[in-house]
Amino acid sequence: MINLSLVGSLFFSVSLDASRSRILLYLLLTAAPLAVAAPVVGNMLDRSRVGYRIAITGSQVVRALVSLALVGSLLTVALYPLTFLVLICRQVYALAKTALLSQMTNDRQELLRADTHIARTGTIVGGLGTVLGGVLLATGSAGVLLWIAAPAFTASALVSRRLPHPAPLIRLASTPRLSELIPSRIWSATIAVTAIRAASGALTYLLAFAIKRGGGDQWIFAAGLLASGIGGLLATLLAGRLHRLLEPDGVLVLALLVPGVITAIGVVTVGNWGVLAIAFSIGLGGGVATRSITVLNASVPSLARGRTIARSELLFQLATLVGAGLAVQFAPTPNAGFAVATVTLIGAGIAYGYVRRRSLRTQASRALLGETAPAVNRALPQALMAEARRLAALGAYRMAVVVAGAAVDVLREREVDVERPAAFATWVSLTSFIDDVRRSDDQPDENRVIEVLTTASELVAHFAGADGRWWTTSQQRVM
């Protein structure tokens, strides 16, 4: 609703030329808060776990107050400093939220599920707020939106008081430099994602200025903005599945190349459906790429995670600013803008694939050998069972039996509050066969191997939660 109130005063209420200068100023105001907030917030989050809740709650309170102050300032010079303040609060909240989430779990799949759930909820509720705000803006004044936004921010501040506290920091005698703590793959992935962020920023304003100009097929550009949002929503549903099938490097290459190819096809065909496909693919690719960066940031040590996320978000914001600024300043036709986006996306995808070629070759080898899901993205017992099935498919029965036995051995070390399944008795009867396989170099009987794998899979599936998580209590030993 704040966005709509600002857009209503900056964009649609004035002429095309006047709106261009106002939008450029707005874009600078959008990037400047993050440039100010990123280094401060990043360092604060890395040095104090209390900083997360203070940053989230405080940013919501300030946004509520600024919303009220904006009510009478939309058409005055006070609009710009107030906008700057509300944008600073937005960036502080975004950085703190992302950093806090990455501190709550070390399991990549759990982190991905949580991040996609938050993104999906935000997209849906943001869409509803946009629809409601659009109706109110069309029937009333922009100030009405701000009167509604203020209590919403206040409620958010109250709810944020219930956020959990992350684990305490481990203090070191000397603080390592940021470059010593961050894996090189994080920076290369961050630079790759900036390409799709730039394309997304350009897309928004290419379509918005097409609507502003008016003329034939004006509806298709409005539909394109909607298609981009739907693509982003769908990304929250597909990201988890993609990361179970591929490593983040492979997912990022797809997130760049697929929108790039679709955009190229859309430019060549020059049709309304092409515009919709381009908008949808860029929204989808951007959403998937964002989830990938979240997963990669989980591998950064906690001492540097806040600063890493802050730097990444600053680069993303600057990329969005550059893409949007070029679209606003030169205001090209959509096809010309899409052509530039095509070159950017495909070039970035090829460059990132070349930099990460060793990782991509490893993923391709795994796929050719029959492993459909990288083991690193699963709980250990499930990962071992996936490896055991892959080995059996290759005819390596001895190793398959040993690895399946290791999966059940892991279960022995985990405490779960679940009754033993019927397969437990079968497994006990198979232990002598597994011991014989370990002691011998002879190829075991295929039927017994299948029985071992089937029983071990049933045990692992039984003790795993429905969502892939593992219970950990002290009430009962597995075996």
Secondary structure, 3 states (H helix, E strand, C coil): CHHHHHHHHHCCCCCHHHHHHHHHHHHHHHHHHHHHHHHHHHHHHHHCCHHHHHHHHHHHHHHHHHHHHHCCCCCCCCHHHHHHHHHHHHHHHHHHHHHHHHHCCCCHHHHHHHHHHHHHHHHHHHHHHHHHHHHHHHHCCHHHHHHHHHHHHHHHHHHHCCCCCCCCCCCCCCCCCHHHHCCHHHHHHHHHHHHHHHHHHHHHHHHHHHHHHCCCCHHHHHHHHHHHHHHHHHHHHHHHHHHHHCCHHHHHHHHHHHHHHHHHHHHHHCCHHHHHHHHHHHHHHHHHHHHHHHHHHCCCCHHHHHHHHHHHHHHHHHHHHHHHHHHHHHCCCHHHHHHHHHHHHHHHHHHHHHHCHHHHHHHHHHHHCCCCCCHHHCCHHHHHHHHHHHHHHCCCHHHHHHHHHHHHHHHHCCECCCCCCCHHHHHHHHHHHHHHHHHCCCCCCHHHHHHHHHHHHHHHHHHECCCCCECCCCCCECC
